């Protein structure tokens, strides 16, 4: 089982050619599928629970043979069936095993047992960007730019592979031990060559076209990117003041009715204004120049993109990690009682290809 090695990008090579090569590698992996071994976490030692939700939980695990640490995302088969998320889960595994980029997690291995599915991912010990952002309340524009540029590059890569991400938010972005970001949680990611109409995402980040059940493409991720950049600097999302009344918030989103903070710089105001556009013929990322309108924007002019990709720029914040089992950057999770294991393989035919 290989440990992730940082890719090295040359400034002498056209970045479009680099993206084309990465897409070629993605498509090759995406076209293949090997069903997971039905051995559960037999090869791992469970160390701690990092997060829990309705789907199952994320745990820190240590591989017995190598001593390497990973994150195990455990998914309950019963819960997947109950919430009708089979297609999303199968897609998540396929996407994770195919992507490989500095600012995304990827699949190290996958397993299953009678009750659950397991995705083994790189451990990202700095915790959620959401937790750090909540602690400091707001980012300066310089710090927001450093983080936003990495998210931009991740989306650019995913879109080049014909993937829609569809769940961008601070909770789905992790901080690694070096202070750089990893986009995680690909449950809503989907390979789309033209348009799709699936309703999914997080309410405050949903674009008008999803709310209005219109066909959509990569434009949805650029709207969410605009919400994210706004939230980085403002400390809250543009539509959060209406989140107690979902229909009211959806109306505000569809009308693009929000207030721009007075302390936003002119270039930031301009970028956010052109990302949060209801009219798709005016939204940055969706125009004739594609994402170049974002990448070449005045607000990003200080970014050296290749050094950022190579992670040679000093980050504004580096989490303190005392040892490989340090989980201090994660919220404390109370451990529930272990459930009785099923004696036979549940939903075997449904998850045969997982």
N, C-alpha and C positions, 0 to 999 in steps of 0.2 A: 504494500500500500504506500504510494508515494506521498511525500509531503510537498505542499505547494511551493514552487520556486517562483520568485518574482520575475516576471517577464521584463526584458530590456528592450526599449524602443529607441531607434536611431532617428535623430533629427535630419539625417541625410536622405532618409527614405520618405517618399510621399506617404502621408498618413492614410490616405485613401487606399493605397496598396496594402498597407498593414491591416486595415479593416477588412479588405477583400480576403486576405489570407486567413484572418480570424473567422470570417464567415464560412470560408471553405472548410475549415476544421470543425466548426459548429455543425454544418450540414452533414458532414461525414458521420459524426457521432449521433446526430439526431435521427438519421436513417436506420440506425442499429438499435437493437434492444435485447438485453440479456436479463431474463427473470432473476430476481433476487433469491439468494439462498434462504431457506426456511430454518435458520438457526438463531433468530432473534439477536440478542446481545451477548451470546455465549463467549465471544472473543474479546469482550470488553468488561471493564470494571466500572460500575457506576459510582461517580464521585459526588455529584450534587445536582439539584434541580435548579435550572436557570430561569425557567419560565413555565407557566401552565395556562391552559385555555380549554375551551370546550372540545377541541380536537384531540387533546392529549397533553404532552409536555415536552420541554426541551431540557436535556440533561447533559452535564459535563461527564464524558466517559474517557477512560484510559485504555488504550489498546494493550492487551496483555503481552503480545509478542514484541512490539516495538517500544512500548512505554510512551508513545505519542498521545497527546490529548486532542479530543475532538468534541463536537457538539452532536448529540443524537436527538433528532426530532422524531418523537414517537407519535404515531397517528392511530387512533382507535378505529378498527374496521367497522364496528357497530355504529360509531358516531358518524363516520363517513357515509355509511349507508343511510342513516337516519336523516342527515342533512343534504342527501343527494349530491355529494361532492366527489363522487368516484372519478368523473372525467377530469376535474381540477387536480386531484391528487396524482392521477396517472400522468397528467401533463406536467405537473411540478417536477416529478422524478425525471421525466424525459428532458425537460429544459435544464435542470440542474446538472444532469450528467453530460450535457452537451456544451454548456457555456464555460468559458475560461478567460477571465479578464481581471485586471488588478483591483477593480472596485466592485466586484460581485463575489458572493460566495459561490461554491460549486460543490458537486457531489463527490465525496471521497469513496463511499460505498453505500449499499442499501441492503436491508435484510427484512425478513418478516417472520412472524411466528403465528400461533393459533389466533391470538387476539389483535395483534398490532402490526403496523408497517413502520420501518425505521429508516430514516435518511441520515447518514453520517456525513457531517459537514465540518469545515474547518472551525476551530474554536476562535471566537473574536472577543478577547477578554476585556475590552474597554466598555462593554455594555452598549445599550441603545443610545443613539444620538439624542433621542427624546428625553432620556433621563438626565443627561448632561445639560441639554438645552433648558430643561425645566429648572435645573439647579442655578444656572447663570442668568436665566430669564430671557435675555436677548443677546444676540451676537452683534458685534460691530460689523460694519459692511465688509471690512477686510477679512474677518473670520468667516462670515457668511459666504463670501466670494470663494474662499478656499474650499469650503465644503460643497457649495453649489456647483463648482467647476467639476468636481469628481462625480457628482450625481449626473451632471450633463454628459460626461464622457461615458458613464455606464449606460445611460439611455441611448446615446448615439450608437454605441456598440450593439445593444439589444435590437434597436430598430434596423441596423444594418443586417442583422440576422433575421429580419422579418418578425421579431418578437414584440408584442405589446406587453408592457409591464403591468399597468392598470391598478397598482396599489401603492403608489408613492406616498410616504408620510414618514415623519421622524422615527416612529416606532419600528419601521422596517429598514432602518439604516443603523449599522453597527460601527463602533470605533475600534480599530485594531490596536495592538500594543505600541505601534509607532505613531499613532495619532491620525492615521488615514482611515478612510471609510470603506465599508463593504455593504452593498445593497443586498438584502436578504428577503426571504419569504416570497417565493415565486408561485404561490398557490393560484394566483389569478393571471399569471403570464400565459400568453397564447401565441402560437405561430400563426400569423395572419398575412396572407399575400395581398389582399385587397381591403375589404371592410368586414366588420363583424357587428353584432347588435346585442351581445350578452350584457345583462345588467349586473355589474359587480364593481366593487371598490369601497372606499370609505366616504360616508356622506359629505363631510366638509371639503373633500378633495374631488368630488364628482364634478365633471364638466357638464355644461348644459346639454350637449348632444346625448350623453348617457341618460340623464334625467328625462329627456324628452323622447327616449327610445328611438333615436335616429341611428342609422349606420355610421360607424366611425372607424378611424385608423389611428395612426401615431399621434394625431392632434390631442388625444385625451391625456397622454403623458406630458405633453408640453403645457397644457392647462394646469395639471397637478404640479408641475415644476414651478410654475408661476406662484401657485399657492404656497409651495414649500419655501421659495426664496423670500416671499413676503413674511411668512411665519418666522423664518430665521431672524430677521431684523426687527420685526414688530413684537415678537414674543407671543403672538397668537395668530390664527389663520384669519383671512379677510372676512369670512362669513361666520366666525365662531360666536358672535353675539346673538345669533339667531338659532343656535343649535339645540335649544330646548323645544323648539317647535319646528319639526322636520320639514313640514310643507312650506312654512314661512321661509326657512333657510333655502329650500330648493327654488322658491320664487326669486329670492334675492340673487342666487347664483345665476339663474336664467336671465335675469335683468342686469347681471353684473353690477349689482348695487352694493358697493363697499366704500369705505373711507381709506384714503391713502394717508399714512402718517406724515406730518409736516417735516419730520426730521429725516425722511428718506432723501437721499441725494437726487439730483435731477436725472442722472443716468439710471439709477435704480427705479425711479418712478416710471421712466420711459420703458424700461425692460418689462416691469410687472404689468404696465398698462397694455403692452403689446403681446403678452402671454395670456392675460386674462381678457381675451376677446371672445365674445359670443359668436361673432361673425367669423367663420372659419377662413374666409377669404382675406382676413386681416390678422389672423393669429400667427405670431412668430413660430417657426418650426413647421408651418403648414403652407408657406408661400413658395414662390418659384425658386428661391435660394435655399429652401429646406432649412436645416438646423444651422446653416452658416449665419443666418440673421441673428441667432443667439450667440454662437461662438465668437463672432466678430463684433459683438456689441460693445459699445463704449464701456459698459460696466465691467466687462471681462478683459479689458485691454491690458491690465497688469498681470494676467495669467500667462505663464510660460507653459504651454500645454505638454510638451514632451518631458521636461523635467518633472512636471506634476505626475505624468504617467509613470515615470521611473522612480517616483517618490523620493526625489532628492531635494525637495523644498522643505524647509523647516516648518513643521505644523505649529499652529497657534497653541495647541494643547496636546500633551502626551499623558495618557492615563498612567498612574502609578500601579505597576503590577509587581507584587513582591515575590511571587513564585507561580509555577504553572497551575496551581490549584486555587489561586486567588480569585474569588468571585465577588469581591467587595463592590464592583461596579454594577452588579445586578440587584434588583429588588429582592428582598428576602421572601422566599416561598415556603409556606408551611406544608410539610409533607403529609399527604393523606395516607390512610391505611392502604397497604398494597392489596390490590384486588386479586381474587382467586383466579388463577389462570385456567383458561378453557382447556379441556382435554383433547379436543379435536380442532382441526383447522376450520375457522369460521369463514364463510363467504369465499370458499376456495376458488371456485370458478371465476368469480368476479375479479379477484386479485391475482389470477394465475400469471399474468404478464408483468406484475409489479416487480 
